Amino acid sequence: MKIIKFSKTGRTTFWISFLSGSFLLVSYLIARADFLLITGFYFVIIAAVINMLVLLYELLEFLNNTSEKKSSGNSVLLLLINIPVTVLYIFIILNSNP
């Protein structure tokens, strides 16, 4: 079985975004504090911009660099996983308010 390789930048960006967003969601669901909802909204906007910049960087690396194609391409796919996760989290927030 092959080990899937990711670039360090893509992997780190994915994990920081995923874990921070998950922490904010769980914190909001437990505390129901409005400031967490506002913080989460700003987090989604900032994380989307950062993820898009890293995604474009990884895509350019994938298209230009022939030696590291596999890890950059895998990182692009890894970063794209954050999109449905964000949509799911927004759906959970919208359906959790009484």
DAJO-V963475 format. One record per residue. N is the residue number from 1. RES is the residue in one small letter. SS is DSSP state (H for helix, E for strand, L for the rest). PHI is phi in whole degrees, -180 to 180 (NA if undefined). NEAR is the number of other C-alpha atoms within 8 Angstrom. Layout:
n,res,ss,phi,near
N,RES,SS,PHI,NEAR
N,RES,SS,PHI,NEAR
This chain:
n,res,ss,phi,near
1,m,L,NA,2
2,k,L,-82,3
3,i,L,-88,4
4,i,L,-79,6
5,k,L,-102,7
6,f,L,-126,12
7,s,L,-73,10
8,k,H,-63,6
9,t,H,-63,7
10,g,H,-65,16
11,r,H,-64,12
12,t,H,-66,8
13,t,H,-63,11
14,f,H,-60,12
15,w,H,-67,8
16,i,H,-64,8
17,s,H,-64,10
18,f,H,-65,9
19,l,H,-70,8
20,s,H,-66,8
21,g,H,-64,11
22,s,H,-65,8
23,f,H,-63,8
24,l,H,-64,10
25,l,H,-64,11
26,v,H,-65,8
27,s,H,-62,10
28,y,H,-66,12
29,l,H,-65,8
30,i,H,-81,6
31,a,H,-90,6
32,r,L,54,8
33,a,L,-89,7
34,d,H,-64,7
35,f,H,-65,6
36,l,H,-71,11
37,l,H,-67,9
38,i,H,-67,8
39,t,H,-60,8
40,g,H,-63,11
41,f,H,-62,8
42,y,H,-66,8
43,f,H,-61,9
44,v,H,-61,10
45,i,H,-66,8
46,i,H,-66,8
47,a,H,-65,9
48,a,H,-64,8
49,v,H,-65,8
50,i,H,-64,8
51,n,H,-62,11
52,m,H,-66,8
53,l,H,-64,8
54,v,H,-67,11
55,l,H,-61,12
56,l,H,-64,8
57,y,H,-61,8
58,e,H,-65,13
59,l,H,-66,11
60,l,H,-65,8
61,e,H,-61,11
62,f,H,-62,13
63,l,H,-77,8
64,n,H,-100,6
65,n,L,-102,8
66,t,L,-80,7
67,s,L,-79,4
68,e,L,-111,9
69,k,H,-56,11
70,k,H,-63,9
71,s,H,-70,11
72,s,H,-69,15
73,g,H,-64,12
74,n,H,-65,12
75,s,H,-67,14
76,v,H,-61,12
77,l,H,-65,8
78,l,H,-62,11
79,l,H,-67,14
80,l,H,-69,8
81,i,H,-64,8
82,n,H,-64,11
83,i,H,-67,8
84,p,H,-67,8
85,v,H,-64,8
86,t,H,-64,9
87,v,H,-62,8
88,l,H,-62,8
89,y,H,-64,9
90,i,H,-65,8
91,f,H,-61,8
92,i,H,-63,8
93,i,H,-63,9
94,l,H,-64,7
95,n,H,-92,7
96,s,H,-95,7
97,n,L,-77,5
98,p,L,-77,3
